[in-house]
Amino acid sequence: MHHRIWAMRAGSPGLPCSFAYALVQAVVWVYPPPGKYSQEQAFFKIGEVLEKFNIILINYDKWKTGRSGGKLEQMVRNYLMLYPDIYSSLRSGIVNISSLARDIHDKFPEYSISSIRYTLNKISSETAEKGTSRGYLEELLGRSKITLQDKIAVVTTSRPINVKYLSATYLQDSIVYIVDELRVGKIEVGTSGQVERDVSAIHILSPKEIERVPGFVMRITERLFSAGINILQLISCSNETIIVVRRSDGIRAYEALTL
């Protein structure tokens, strides 16, 4: 009975013809034999048809999302975790949400585009904490002291060696030293290690605030990725970050981080 009333109202004076046509098409398409659909199921199906005409029933997106419980929202959040650059852009308001919803729908067709779009809008409208916004990360990077150092070497050994180093990283089966060739001179590692030269180090001394800010190192790597630069070594401890790149990439890496 409700379906017939909706169809009659669609032809009422004052309703746009395109809306009336879309609504009638939706009702005709889903009009069920008696007892086939519940009222909730009929509302759901009519909403899907109307969406093809770019018409969204009031509360349809919200109802559709709630209908799937928290699974949809968790799926979208998990997807964004795999693509932190997209998540960061979404929170900054520079993403085409409809296009992103279609991309996610291609991977998870069991969820409608409208419900995915509703969830993305919800996430994008969440008030970002100061420490997680892209602008704040850029501010911290701008306040960092960044230096480029040539004439360094990366020494990897299976046991400790007596050498003055800029950084030492103890791995499970080896130790990695970053050393200044000008200060150390000849490096003796014997047969237990190897020396990699022709590299440069970028040293980043940042405000202590970065210890409490998620995403700072990610922002650094995003910039280098955008410049097409491969990272050979990355060491981050407290408010200091050391990045080792090929010497041929050193200047470009420095410029990418100091723009």
Secondary structure as UniProt FT lines:
FT   HELIX           2..10
FT   TURN            13..14
FT   HELIX           17..30
FT   TURN            34..35
FT   HELIX           39..52
FT   TURN            53..54
FT   TURN            58..59
FT   HELIX           60..67
FT   TURN            68..70
FT   HELIX           71..82
FT   HELIX           84..92
FT   HELIX           97..107
FT   TURN            109..110
FT   HELIX           113..125
FT   HELIX           130..132
FT   HELIX           134..142
FT   STRAND          145..157
FT   STRAND          167..170
FT   STRAND          175..180
FT   HELIX           181..184
FT   TURN            190..191
FT   STRAND          193..205
FT   HELIX           208..212
FT   TURN            214..215
FT   HELIX           216..226
FT   TURN            227..228
FT   STRAND          233..237
FT   TURN            238..239
FT   STRAND          240..246
FT   HELIX           247..249
FT   HELIX           250..258
//
